[in-house]
Amino acid sequence: MRIHLKRFLKVLHTIAACGLIGGLLTIVSAKAGAAAEQHLRLIDRLDRPRDGYCIDIPGTPGNLRTDIPLFAHNCKVGLPPDAAVVFTPEGYIRFPAPNKCVTIAGVNRGALPGAAAMLADCGASSIFFSAANFQRFELKVDGRLVLKNSNLCLAVGAVSAATYSSADRWRTLFVDDCDRADPKLSRWEFITP
């Protein structure tokens, strides 16, 4: 057992030296089913070098707008309820505050590139909608979050704009064809601030 641990630590050290440890630890914790609340942050910081972009519910902590599409907002300090998510072992990205999951707009069994990300009850099923087709994601080694049974990746728009404050920025959040999506706009990491 001791020899295996030494090998593991040596491999971990090599990965860290290559700058890949954050992504590896994200994948390991996600696959282990870590239930801790985290930010879901775009790996590339784009025009926000200090804080980057995190998935966010529009509104304020006392007035979350779960009825309109989600967006990417510059990451906030701490884990406010509009930005705290849990990546479940089943692949759901759940917001604990409203107890809803990231859901891609689609019909029957499929979604299309450009479909908005929104919130819906986790595991919901109704006419024209089955959560299994629109709520479960797979985190790839390169940071892409792929909607299960599709080739659609969670992505942000190429343009950002100010919110209520000129100090804050937002971008659209949707799925895009994984083969065509710009990696700067479609690679994610789960982080604990």
C-alpha positions as CSV (number, residue, x, y, z in Angstrom):
1,M,0.0,0.0,0.0
2,R,2.8,2.4,0.9
3,I,4.4,1.9,-2.6
4,H,1.2,2.7,-4.3
5,L,0.7,5.9,-2.3
6,K,4.2,7.0,-3.2
7,R,3.5,6.4,-6.9
8,F,0.2,8.3,-6.6
9,L,1.9,11.3,-5.0
10,K,4.6,11.3,-7.6
11,V,2.0,11.3,-10.4
12,L,0.0,14.0,-8.6
13,H,3.2,16.1,-8.3
14,T,3.9,15.7,-12.0
15,I,0.3,16.7,-12.9
16,A,0.6,19.8,-10.6
17,A,3.9,20.8,-12.3
18,C,2.0,20.8,-15.6
19,G,-0.6,23.1,-14.2
20,L,-3.4,20.5,-14.5
21,I,-4.1,19.8,-10.9
22,G,-7.1,22.1,-10.5
23,G,-8.9,20.3,-13.3
24,L,-7.9,16.9,-12.1
25,L,-9.1,17.6,-8.5
26,T,-12.3,19.1,-9.9
27,I,-13.0,15.9,-11.8
28,V,-12.0,13.6,-8.9
29,S,-14.2,15.5,-6.5
30,A,-17.1,15.6,-8.9
31,K,-16.8,11.9,-9.7
32,A,-16.6,11.1,-6.0
33,G,-20.0,12.8,-5.5
34,A,-18.7,15.6,-3.3
35,A,-21.9,17.4,-2.1
36,A,-20.2,20.6,-1.2
37,E,-21.6,23.8,-2.5
38,Q,-19.2,25.4,-5.1
39,H,-19.0,28.0,-7.8
40,L,-19.2,26.7,-11.4
41,R,-16.6,29.0,-13.0
42,L,-15.5,29.4,-16.6
43,I,-11.8,28.3,-16.7
44,D,-10.8,31.2,-19.0
45,R,-11.3,34.5,-17.2
46,L,-12.0,36.4,-20.4
47,D,-12.4,40.1,-19.7
48,R,-12.6,39.5,-15.9
49,P,-9.0,38.5,-15.0
50,R,-9.5,38.9,-11.3
51,D,-12.7,37.0,-10.7
52,G,-13.9,35.3,-14.0
53,Y,-17.4,34.2,-14.8
54,C,-19.6,31.9,-12.8
55,I,-23.0,30.4,-13.5
56,D,-25.6,32.6,-11.7
57,I,-29.4,33.0,-11.1
58,P,-30.5,36.5,-12.1
59,G,-31.7,38.6,-9.2
60,T,-30.5,39.1,-5.7
61,P,-30.3,36.6,-2.8
62,G,-33.8,37.7,-1.6
63,N,-35.3,37.8,-5.0
64,L,-34.0,35.0,-7.2
65,R,-35.5,34.9,-10.7
66,T,-35.9,31.2,-11.3
67,D,-38.4,31.9,-14.1
68,I,-35.9,33.4,-16.6
69,P,-32.8,31.9,-18.2
70,L,-29.6,31.6,-16.2
71,F,-26.5,33.6,-17.2
72,A,-22.8,33.9,-16.4
73,H,-22.0,36.7,-14.0
74,N,-18.6,37.8,-12.7
75,C,-17.9,35.5,-9.8
76,K,-18.9,36.8,-6.4
77,V,-17.1,36.6,-3.1
78,G,-18.2,33.7,-1.0
79,L,-21.1,31.5,-2.0
80,P,-24.3,33.5,-2.2
81,P,-27.4,31.5,-2.9
82,D,-27.6,32.8,-6.5
83,A,-24.2,31.3,-7.4
84,A,-23.8,28.2,-5.1
85,V,-24.1,24.9,-7.0
86,V,-23.7,21.2,-6.2
87,F,-22.6,18.8,-8.9
88,T,-24.3,15.5,-8.1
89,P,-23.0,12.0,-8.9
90,E,-25.9,11.6,-11.3
91,G,-24.7,14.7,-13.3
92,Y,-27.2,17.3,-12.1
93,I,-26.0,20.8,-11.5
94,R,-28.2,21.8,-8.5
95,F,-28.7,25.2,-7.0
96,P,-29.5,24.4,-3.3
97,A,-31.2,27.7,-2.5
98,P,-34.2,27.2,-4.9
99,N,-33.6,23.4,-5.0
100,K,-33.6,23.4,-8.8
101,C,-31.3,22.1,-11.4
102,V,-29.7,23.6,-14.5
103,T,-32.0,22.6,-17.4
104,I,-31.4,23.1,-21.1
105,A,-34.4,24.2,-23.1
106,G,-35.5,21.4,-25.4
107,V,-38.4,19.4,-26.7
108,N,-39.0,15.6,-26.2
109,R,-35.5,14.0,-26.4
110,G,-33.3,16.7,-27.7
111,A,-32.0,20.2,-27.5
112,L,-30.4,22.3,-30.2
113,P,-27.2,24.4,-30.2
114,G,-28.0,27.9,-28.8
115,A,-30.7,26.5,-26.4
116,A,-30.8,28.5,-23.2
117,A,-29.9,27.2,-19.8
118,M,-32.6,27.7,-17.2
119,L,-33.8,26.2,-13.9
120,A,-36.4,23.5,-13.4
121,D,-37.2,21.0,-10.7
122,C,-34.5,18.3,-10.5
123,G,-35.7,15.1,-12.2
124,A,-38.9,16.7,-13.5
125,S,-40.9,15.0,-16.2
126,S,-43.9,16.1,-18.1
127,I,-45.4,16.1,-21.6
128,F,-42.6,17.2,-24.0
129,F,-40.0,17.3,-21.2
130,S,-37.9,14.6,-19.5
131,A,-35.2,15.8,-17.1
132,A,-33.0,12.9,-18.0
133,N,-32.6,14.5,-21.5
134,F,-32.0,18.1,-20.4
135,Q,-30.5,18.2,-16.9
136,R,-27.7,15.7,-16.6
137,F,-24.1,16.6,-17.6
138,E,-20.8,14.9,-17.8
139,L,-17.7,16.8,-16.8
140,K,-14.9,16.0,-19.3
141,V,-11.2,16.0,-18.5
142,D,-10.7,19.2,-20.5
143,G,-13.4,21.0,-18.5
144,R,-16.3,20.7,-21.0
145,L,-19.7,20.1,-19.4
146,V,-21.5,18.0,-22.0
147,L,-25.2,17.4,-21.8
148,K,-25.5,13.6,-21.5
149,N,-26.5,11.7,-24.7
150,S,-25.7,14.7,-26.8
151,N,-22.8,16.6,-28.3
152,L,-23.8,19.9,-26.7
153,C,-21.6,21.7,-24.2
154,L,-22.4,24.4,-21.7
155,A,-21.0,27.7,-23.0
156,V,-21.2,31.5,-22.6
157,G,-21.7,34.2,-25.2
158,A,-18.7,36.0,-26.8
159,V,-20.0,39.4,-25.7
160,S,-20.3,40.7,-22.1
161,A,-22.2,43.7,-20.8
162,A,-22.6,45.7,-17.6
163,T,-25.3,44.7,-15.1
164,Y,-26.8,47.3,-12.7
165,S,-23.3,48.3,-11.7
166,S,-20.6,49.1,-14.2
167,A,-18.2,47.0,-12.0
168,D,-20.2,43.8,-12.8
169,R,-20.5,42.0,-16.1
170,W,-22.7,39.2,-17.5
171,R,-22.9,36.9,-20.5
172,T,-25.5,34.6,-22.0
173,L,-25.5,31.0,-21.0
174,F,-26.5,28.2,-23.4
175,V,-25.4,25.0,-25.0
176,D,-23.3,24.9,-28.2
177,D,-22.1,22.1,-30.5
178,C,-19.0,20.7,-28.7
179,D,-17.1,20.4,-31.9
180,R,-17.5,24.1,-32.8
181,A,-17.6,25.7,-29.3
182,D,-14.7,28.0,-28.6
183,P,-12.8,26.4,-25.7
184,K,-12.4,29.8,-24.0
185,L,-16.2,30.0,-23.8
186,S,-17.0,26.4,-22.9
187,R,-14.6,25.0,-20.3
188,W,-15.6,25.0,-16.7
189,E,-14.4,24.1,-13.2
190,F,-16.1,23.6,-9.9
191,I,-14.3,25.6,-7.3
192,T,-14.7,26.4,-3.6
193,P,-14.0,30.1,-3.0
